[in-house]
Amino acid sequence: MKKLVIVVSSRKTPEEKKDFIQHLMDTCYIDGNETSEDVIDVIFNVNPNGESLTKVYNEALDEGDSNYFIFIHDDIEFLKKGWGNEIIRLFDEHQDYGIIGVAGSGEFDKDAAWWRYKDIYGQVLHRKDGESWLTTFSPLLPCDLINVCVVDGLFFAVAKDRISSRFDEKYEGFNFYEISFCLKNYIEGKTKIGVTTNIRIAHNSVGELKPNWYENRDKLNEEFNKYYPIKTKHDVKINR
């Protein structure tokens, strides 16, 4: 069984998030003979002062002893066991893909809010204030992966040897760290980026557009404006 490095950046300590870490260990793999510690390495970054995720994630890429990395928020829950098996299978069977997420967009332009576009994919269960609802960016996909140009940062997997660019540390804070990473790799064309609905996730919060989001959007548009509008070609048609 191949090893996964799971990267989490949190304002809380591992002790405060021990139930979450145990949840990762309990749900990642199934039907394996190895212990969780043999095949899962959790890099837990305690980040109370808001160190930029681009820097945190680059450090994890250097530190992690594997080719397969999972970058996740500390407030998600996996609704189905074996998501680690599934990520490995997807990378093994679709070797032209190097970045895989559970939500994302096949188009991008200066608006930069990927969830507002029409060509979006994935499903995430959201929970807040005692309520829950399924956000369906698309129906369940009839295929393992669909081509996109960006994925959301709540969960995405990376095959390190297939990407051509790391995280760009000029994007500070907690916004556009994943978008700039995806766009750079998409444009350079060494690897494909995909969304899967085979992995089921609950997100126990809802994103907010804070000043850092707008600041980083300006940086992003300055860097990528010459490529807009980006339109991804798809191998399959999704009926909405």
C-alpha positions in Angstrom: 0.0 0.0 0.0 1.4 3.4 -0.9 1.9 6.1 1.7 -0.1 9.3 1.9 1.1 12.5 3.5 -1.8 14.5 4.9 -1.2 18.2 5.4 -3.3 20.2 7.8 -2.8 23.8 8.9 -4.8 24.8 12.0 -5.0 27.6 14.6 -5.4 24.8 17.2 -2.9 22.3 18.5 -2.8 18.5 17.7 -4.1 17.9 21.2 -7.1 20.1 20.6 -7.7 18.4 17.2 -6.9 14.8 18.3 -10.4 13.6 17.4 -10.0 15.0 13.9 -6.5 13.4 13.5 -7.9 10.1 14.6 -10.8 10.5 12.1 -8.2 10.9 9.3 -6.4 7.7 10.4 -9.7 5.7 10.8 -11.2 6.7 7.5 -8.2 6.9 5.1 -7.6 3.3 4.2 -9.6 0.1 4.3 -8.7 -3.5 3.7 -5.0 -3.0 4.4 -2.7 -5.1 6.5 -0.5 -2.3 7.5 -1.1 -0.1 10.5 -2.3 3.5 9.9 1.1 4.8 11.0 2.9 2.8 8.3 1.0 4.3 5.4 -0.2 7.7 6.7 1.9 10.6 7.7 0.0 13.6 9.1 1.9 16.9 8.9 0.0 19.1 11.4 1.0 22.7 11.2 0.0 24.8 14.2 -0.6 28.2 12.7 -2.2 30.7 15.2 -0.7 33.7 13.5 -1.9 33.2 10.0 1.2 32.1 8.2 0.6 31.9 4.5 -0.6 28.5 3.3 1.6 28.8 0.2 4.6 28.7 2.5 3.2 26.1 4.8 2.3 23.8 1.9 5.7 24.2 0.2 7.4 23.3 3.5 5.2 20.2 3.7 6.2 19.2 0.1 9.8 19.3 1.2 9.2 17.5 4.5 6.8 14.8 3.4 8.3 11.3 2.7 6.0 10.3 -0.2 4.9 11.3 -3.7 1.3 11.6 -2.7 0.1 14.6 -0.7 -3.4 15.5 0.6 -4.0 19.1 1.6 -7.1 19.6 3.7 -8.9 22.0 6.0 -9.2 21.1 9.7 -13.0 21.3 9.7 -13.9 18.6 7.2 -15.3 15.1 7.8 -15.1 12.2 5.5 -18.5 10.6 5.0 -17.2 7.4 3.4 -14.2 5.3 4.5 -11.4 4.4 2.1 -10.8 7.8 0.6 -7.1 7.2 0.7 -7.5 4.0 -1.3 -9.6 5.9 -3.8 -7.0 8.7 -4.3 -4.2 6.1 -4.9 -6.5 4.3 -7.4 -7.3 7.5 -9.2 -3.6 8.5 -9.5 -2.7 4.9 -10.6 -5.4 4.6 -13.2 -5.3 8.2 -14.5 -1.6 9.0 -14.7 -2.1 12.1 -16.8 -3.7 13.7 -13.6 -1.5 15.3 -10.9 -4.0 17.3 -9.0 -7.4 16.0 -7.8 -10.1 17.8 -5.8 -13.7 17.3 -4.8 -15.0 20.7 -6.2 -13.8 23.0 -8.9 -14.3 24.8 -12.2 -13.5 24.2 -15.8 -13.5 27.9 -16.6 -11.8 30.9 -15.0 -11.6 34.7 -15.6 -11.1 37.9 -13.8 -14.1 37.4 -11.5 -12.0 34.6 -9.9 -14.9 33.2 -7.8 -14.9 29.7 -9.3 -18.2 28.7 -7.7 -20.0 31.4 -9.6 -19.2 30.0 -13.0 -21.4 27.6 -15.0 -18.8 24.9 -15.8 -18.4 23.7 -12.2 -18.3 20.3 -10.7 -18.4 18.4 -7.4 -20.5 18.0 -4.3 -19.9 19.0 -0.7 -22.1 18.7 2.4 -22.0 21.9 4.3 -22.9 22.3 8.0 -23.3 25.5 10.0 -25.3 26.6 13.1 -27.0 23.2 13.4 -28.1 23.1 9.8 -26.8 21.0 6.9 -27.3 21.1 3.1 -25.7 19.5 0.1 -24.0 21.9 -2.2 -24.3 20.3 -5.7 -22.0 22.2 -8.0 -22.9 19.3 -10.4 -24.7 16.0 -10.4 -22.6 13.0 -9.4 -20.1 12.4 -12.2 -20.6 9.3 -14.4 -16.8 9.0 -14.6 -13.8 9.0 -12.2 -12.6 12.5 -13.1 -13.5 15.5 -15.1 -11.0 18.0 -16.4 -11.0 21.4 -14.7 -8.5 24.3 -14.4 -8.9 24.9 -10.6 -10.1 23.0 -7.5 -11.2 24.3 -4.1 -8.7 24.1 -1.2 -10.9 22.3 1.3 -9.5 19.0 -0.1 -7.1 18.3 -2.9 -4.5 15.6 -3.6 -1.2 16.1 -5.4 1.1 13.6 -7.1 4.4 15.5 -6.5 6.3 14.1 -9.4 3.6 15.2 -11.9 3.4 18.9 -11.1 5.6 21.5 -12.7 5.1 24.3 -10.2 4.9 24.5 -6.4 2.8 27.0 -4.4 3.6 30.6 -5.2 4.5 32.4 -1.9 3.7 35.9 -3.2 0.0 34.9 -2.4 -0.1 35.5 1.3 -2.8 34.4 3.8 -5.5 31.9 3.2 -6.9 32.8 -0.2 -5.9 31.8 -3.7 -3.1 29.5 -2.5 -4.8 26.6 -4.3 -6.1 28.7 -7.3 -2.7 30.1 -8.2 -1.1 26.7 -7.8 -3.7 25.1 -10.1 -3.6 27.8 -12.7 0.1 27.7 -13.0 0.2 23.9 -13.4 -2.8 24.0 -15.8 -1.2 26.6 -18.1 2.2 24.9 -18.1 0.4 21.8 -19.3 2.5 19.0 -17.7 -0.4 17.5 -15.8 -4.2 17.5 -15.8 -6.4 18.7 -12.9 -9.6 16.8 -12.1 -12.6 16.8 -9.9 -14.1 13.5 -8.5 -17.4 12.8 -6.8 -16.1 9.4 -5.6 -14.9 11.0 -2.3 -17.7 12.3 0.0 -16.9 15.2 2.3 -18.7 17.4 4.8 -17.4 20.9 5.5 -18.3 22.2 8.9 -18.1 25.9 7.9 -18.9 28.3 5.0 -16.3 30.4 3.3 -16.3 34.2 3.6 -14.8 36.8 1.3 -12.4 38.8 3.5 -10.1 41.7 2.4 -7.2 39.2 1.8 -9.4 37.5 -0.9 -9.7 40.7 -2.9 -6.0 41.6 -2.4 -4.9 38.2 -3.8 -7.5 38.3 -6.6 -5.8 41.5 -7.8 -2.4 39.7 -7.8 -3.9 36.7 -9.6 -5.5 38.8 -12.3 -2.4 40.7 -12.9 -0.5 37.4 -13.3 -3.0 35.4 -15.4 -5.0 38.1 -17.2 -3.4 37.4 -20.5 -4.7 33.8 -20.4 -8.4 34.8 -19.7 -10.9 33.5 -20.4 -9.8 30.0 -19.6 -12.0 27.2 -20.9 -11.3 23.6 -20.2 -12.1 20.9 -22.7 -14.0 17.9 -21.4 -13.9 14.3 -22.4 -17.5 13.6 -21.2 -20.7 15.6 -21.2 -22.5 16.1 -17.9 -26.2 16.5 -17.9 -27.3 19.1 -15.5 
